[in-house]
């Protein structure tokens, strides 16, 4: 019997390994096909600078870490000497991170308040419906006038994008709390609204809250690059600056850098999400 159990376990492990290996090979195959199509498009396009070759883009990516650039650190007033790619990525993070965190915090707070309190929801729902359709990048002109073309203006644009994504995540999460859960909590002695929100609504809405924040991590990368195209320092500005000089391979290299930064943040947040929702 023991031998059969070990044999069955080994079989399951082997099948799982084979399945994972096939998935990775298919993913690698898709990547190779993409690179081939990219290379084919590059060699058949004239003038040649319009579509840089994959190898040229890879060299440009390496060059981002060969040279160094000095950047100013906001608030602290100090200067840092970093590899060029990391320097411009740091400039982006100087307004991406504050905008994301402040926008998420405010969006979640308002979403929870409106989703939990129907009277408060009635007061603000018309305003929310009027403001929500406005794209974050439509606020660029106001960001420039109010804050100037710098970190604060770009952070404001990111704030707007993160706010709405997290607002609806929190609002929908609280609205979706089952009445069975609140009834059971009331039966067990939870009567205060604050306690009900803390002990019942928030745990129930946690998956949707975390999904909203994870979505905002990716969407705000798109928003921050768009905001930087108007002159705020960072990766987005370097993309448009390189393209203006017809250095398209450098533009692609910065696009790779954005992708890599997002993947690192997404993987890190997935780890946190699994730990927070380990109770499910």
Secondary structure, DSSP 8 states (H G I E B T S, - for coil): -HHHHHHHHHHHHHHHHHHHHHHHHHHHHHHHHHHHHHHHHHHHSSSGGGS--HHHHHHHHHHTTTSEEEEE-TTT--EEEEEHHHHHHHHHHHHHHHHHHHHHHHHHHHHHHHHH-HHHHHHHHHHHHHHHTS-GGGGHHHHHHHH-SSHHHHHHHHHHHHHHHHHHHHHHHHHT--HHHHHHHHHTT--SHHHHIIIIIHHHHHHHHHHHHHHHHHHHHHHHHHHHTTT-SSHHHHHHHHHHTT-HHHHHHHHHHHHHHHHHHHHHHHHHHHHHTTT-
